[in-house]
Amino acid sequence: MNAVQINAALHRELSYIVTDEVLMEQALKALRQIRRDRRISLAMQRLAEIEKEDAELKAGEEQSHLPKT
């Protein structure tokens, strides 16, 4: 499915519950949770990248301090 098809499917599914305030609130809560989870996932991914870069820099610094043979 591409983005346009997914968007259409979401709207279609929402159309079934649009008149029920409780169900709409549940859908909104679920979508917000998905967004929060995604933001956390991206932050953790970025942190892992930073830690990897730090480890590579430290490894490079340690190698530069070793005596050359």
N, CA, C and O atoms as a DFTB+ gen file, in Angstrom:
276 C
 N C O
     1  1       0.840      -1.190       0.000
     2  2       0.000       0.000       0.000
     3  2       0.879       1.245       0.000
     4  3       1.877       1.319       0.717
     5  1       0.497       2.201      -0.800
     6  2       1.226       3.463      -0.778
     7  2       0.515       4.445       0.162
     8  3      -0.544       4.136       0.710
     9  1       1.094       5.604       0.337
    10  2       0.568       6.571       1.304
    11  2      -0.859       7.013       0.968
    12  3      -1.674       7.195       1.872
    13  1      -1.162       7.182      -0.291
    14  2      -2.512       7.616      -0.681
    15  2      -3.535       6.529      -0.345
    16  3      -4.622       6.830       0.149
    17  1      -3.194       5.283      -0.611
    18  2      -4.098       4.178      -0.302
    19  2      -4.302       4.030       1.206
    20  3      -5.415       3.777       1.669
    21  1      -3.237       4.187       1.952
    22  2      -3.338       4.093       3.411
    23  2      -4.201       5.221       3.954
    24  3      -5.043       5.002       4.825
    25  1      -3.992       6.422       3.443
    26  2      -4.795       7.568       3.868
    27  2      -6.279       7.315       3.585
    28  3      -7.130       7.587       4.432
    29  1      -6.579       6.808       2.425
    30  2      -7.970       6.511       2.065
    31  2      -8.550       5.440       2.985
    32  3      -9.701       5.543       3.409
    33  1      -7.761       4.417       3.292
    34  2      -8.226       3.352       4.175
    35  2      -8.488       3.880       5.580
    36  3      -9.471       3.498       6.216
    37  1      -7.615       4.754       6.063
    38  2      -7.833       5.358       7.385
    39  2      -9.128       6.167       7.418
    40  3      -9.913       6.055       8.359
    41  1      -9.341       6.970       6.398
    42  2     -10.572       7.763       6.337
    43  2     -11.811       6.864       6.238
    44  3     -12.843       7.139       6.850
    45  1     -11.691       5.805       5.472
    46  2     -12.804       4.874       5.338
    47  2     -13.143       4.238       6.690
    48  3     -14.311       4.158       7.069
    49  1     -12.124       3.793       7.402
    50  2     -12.349       3.181       8.713
    51  2     -12.917       4.187       9.708
    52  3     -13.805       3.854      10.492
    53  1     -12.412       5.405       9.677
    54  2     -12.926       6.441      10.579
    55  2     -14.376       6.786      10.268
    56  3     -15.131       7.154      11.167
    57  1     -14.766       6.673       9.021
    58  2     -16.137       7.022       8.653
    59  2     -17.157       6.122       9.349
    60  3     -18.308       6.515       9.537
    61  1     -16.735       4.914       9.731
    62  2     -17.647       3.998      10.413
    63  2     -17.906       4.409      11.868
    64  3     -18.938       4.063      12.444
    65  1     -16.962       5.147      12.451
    66  2     -17.107       5.488      13.868
    67  2     -17.294       6.976      14.113
    68  3     -17.355       7.410      15.264
    69  1     -17.385       7.754      13.060
    70  2     -17.397       9.215      13.176
    71  2     -18.553       9.747      14.040
    72  3     -18.439      10.837      14.602
    73  1     -19.630       9.021      14.151
    74  2     -20.762       9.504      14.939
    75  2     -20.696       9.067      16.400
    76  3     -21.536       9.471      17.204
    77  1     -19.709       8.250      16.750
    78  2     -19.575       7.758      18.126
    79  2     -18.397       8.460      18.795
    80  3     -17.238       8.173      18.494
    81  1     -18.704       9.370      19.693
    82  2     -17.671      10.183      20.335
    83  2     -16.669       9.329      21.111
    84  3     -15.471       9.614      21.088
    85  1     -17.136       8.301      21.786
    86  2     -16.245       7.438      22.569
    87  2     -15.254       6.716      21.651
    88  3     -14.057       6.668      21.932
    89  1     -15.764       6.161      20.559
    90  2     -14.880       5.461      19.626
    91  2     -13.884       6.418      18.965
    92  3     -12.727       6.059      18.748
    93  1     -14.328       7.612      18.651
    94  2     -13.425       8.608      18.054
    95  2     -12.326       8.989      19.046
    96  3     -11.172       9.157      18.653
    97  1     -12.673       9.126      20.321
    98  2     -11.669       9.426      21.341
    99  2     -10.664       8.284      21.467
   100  3      -9.468       8.524      21.631
   101  1     -11.146       7.045      21.390
   102  2     -10.251       5.895      21.436
   103  2      -9.309       5.888      20.241
   104  3      -8.119       5.604      20.381
   105  1      -9.841       6.199      19.070
   106  2      -9.011       6.247      17.864
   107  2      -7.961       7.347      17.989
   108  3      -6.800       7.143      17.632
   109  1      -8.359       8.497      18.490
   110  2      -7.432       9.606      18.669
   111  2      -6.344       9.239      19.670
   112  3      -5.169       9.532      19.448
   113  1      -6.727       8.604      20.763
   114  2      -5.760       8.175      21.772
   115  2      -4.767       7.182      21.176
   116  3      -3.568       7.269      21.441
   117  1      -5.257       6.244      20.378
   118  2      -4.382       5.252      19.747
   119  2      -3.406       5.920      18.777
   120  3      -2.224       5.577      18.755
   121  1      -3.887       6.857      17.988
   122  2      -3.014       7.552      17.040
   123  2      -1.964       8.380      17.768
   124  3      -0.809       8.428      17.344
   125  1      -2.349       9.023      18.847
   126  2      -1.379       9.798      19.628
   127  2      -0.318       8.883      20.238
   128  3       0.856       9.246      20.294
   129  1      -0.725       7.707      20.691
   130  2       0.233       6.756      21.258
   131  2       1.210       6.282      20.185
   132  3       2.404       6.145      20.451
   133  1       0.715       6.036      18.990
   134  2       1.579       5.645      17.873
   135  2       2.601       6.751      17.598
   136  3       3.782       6.475      17.386
   137  1       2.140       7.995      17.603
   138  2       3.036       9.129      17.359
   139  2       4.097       9.227      18.455
   140  3       5.272       9.446      18.160
   141  1       3.691       9.067      19.715
   142  2       4.650       9.115      20.828
   143  2       5.672       7.989      20.713
   144  3       6.869       8.205      20.897
   145  1       5.190       6.792      20.408
   146  2       6.093       5.645      20.256
   147  2       7.100       5.887      19.141
   148  3       8.277       5.549      19.270
   149  1       6.635       6.465      18.065
   150  2       7.520       6.745      16.927
   151  2       8.572       7.776      17.305
   152  3       9.743       7.638      16.951
   153  1       8.148       8.818      18.032
   154  2       9.088       9.859      18.447
   155  2      10.151       9.265      19.382
   156  3      11.333       9.590      19.266
   157  1       9.734       8.406      20.297
   158  2      10.675       7.742      21.204
   159  2      11.622       6.856      20.416
   160  3      12.826       6.847      20.670
   161  1      11.085       6.114      19.464
   162  2      11.903       5.231      18.638
   163  2      12.965       6.025      17.875
   164  3      14.126       5.618      17.816
   165  1      12.569       7.145      17.298
   166  2      13.525       7.979      16.564
   167  2      14.594       8.543      17.497
   168  3      15.766       8.610      17.125
   169  1      14.205       8.946      18.691
   170  2      15.167       9.476      19.654
   171  2      16.160       8.399      20.078
   172  3      17.356       8.664      20.199
   173  1      15.665       7.189      20.303
   174  2      16.547       6.094      20.697
   175  2      17.495       5.730      19.561
   176  3      18.660       5.407      19.795
   177  1      16.995       5.784      18.341
   178  2      17.822       5.499      17.172
   179  2      18.953       6.525      17.061
   180  3      20.107       6.177      16.809
   181  1      18.596       7.785      17.253
   182  2      19.596       8.852      17.170
   183  2      20.624       8.709      18.286
   184  3      21.818       8.911      18.061
   185  1      20.166       8.360      19.491
   186  2      21.084       8.159      20.603
   187  2      22.066       7.027      20.296
   188  3      23.258       7.141      20.580
   189  1      21.566       5.946      19.722
   190  2      22.438       4.823      19.354
   191  2      23.476       5.264      18.324
   192  3      24.632       4.845      18.391
   193  1      23.075       6.102      17.377
   194  2      24.018       6.609      16.375
   195  2      25.098       7.461      17.029
   196  3      26.275       7.354      16.686
   197  1      24.692       8.306      17.971
   198  2      25.647       9.168      18.664
   199  2      26.618       8.323      19.480
   200  3      27.823       8.578      19.471
   201  1      26.102       7.322      20.182
   202  2      26.975       6.449      20.971
   203  2      27.951       5.695      20.081
   204  3      29.109       5.502      20.451
   205  1      27.493       5.272      18.919
   206  2      28.376       4.573      17.979
   207  2      29.480       5.511      17.487
   208  3      30.645       5.121      17.405
   209  1      29.101       6.748      17.162
   210  2      30.091       7.723      16.713
   211  2      31.100       8.012      17.815
   212  3      32.296       8.126      17.547
   213  1      30.629       8.132      19.053
   214  2      31.531       8.352      20.185
   215  2      32.506       7.199      20.339
   216  3      33.700       7.417      20.542
   217  1      32.003       5.969      20.242
   218  2      32.861       4.794      20.374
   219  2      33.903       4.766      19.262
   220  3      35.060       4.419      19.499
   221  1      33.495       5.129      18.061
   222  2      34.442       5.152      16.939
   223  2      35.511       6.223      17.153
   224  3      36.684       6.001      16.855
   225  1      35.107       7.379      17.668
   226  2      36.071       8.443      17.939
   227  2      37.061       8.018      19.018
   228  3      38.264       8.249      18.892
   229  1      36.545       7.390      20.087
   230  2      37.432       6.931      21.160
   231  2      38.398       5.871      20.648
   232  3      39.577       5.880      21.003
   233  1      37.906       4.963      19.819
   234  2      38.768       3.919      19.261
   235  2      39.853       4.547      18.395
   236  3      41.002       4.108      18.419
   237  1      39.494       5.559      17.643
   238  2      40.467       6.248      16.800
   239  2      41.501       6.982      17.619
   240  3      42.681       6.993      17.268
   241  1      41.069       7.602      18.714
   242  2      42.000       8.314      19.587
   243  2      42.954       7.348      20.263
   244  3      44.143       7.638      20.397
   245  1      42.439       6.193      20.694
   246  2      43.284       5.204      21.340
   247  2      44.328       4.666      20.379
   248  3      45.470       4.432      20.773
   249  1      43.954       4.468      19.137
   250  2      44.908       3.959      18.144
   251  2      45.972       5.005      17.844
   252  3      47.120       4.652      17.576
   253  1      45.617       6.275      17.884
   254  2      46.597       7.310      17.586
   255  2      47.617       7.464      18.717
   256  3      48.694       8.015      18.493
   257  1      47.301       6.990      19.925
   258  2      48.215       7.070      21.053
   259  2      49.106       5.847      21.181
   260  3      50.037       5.842      21.986
   261  1      48.835       4.815      20.399
   262  2      49.668       3.610      20.447
   263  2      51.000       3.877      19.760
   264  3      51.054       4.592      18.759
   265  1      52.074       3.304      20.297
   266  2      53.369       3.485      19.617
   267  2      53.367       2.784      18.259
   268  3      52.814       1.696      18.101
   269  1      53.985       3.422      17.310
   270  2      54.051       2.844      15.962
   271  2      55.190       1.833      15.912
   272  3      56.274       2.059      16.448
   273  1      54.916       0.730      15.262
   274  2      55.941      -0.329      15.155
   275  2      56.477      -0.425      13.766
   276  3      57.342      -1.257      13.495
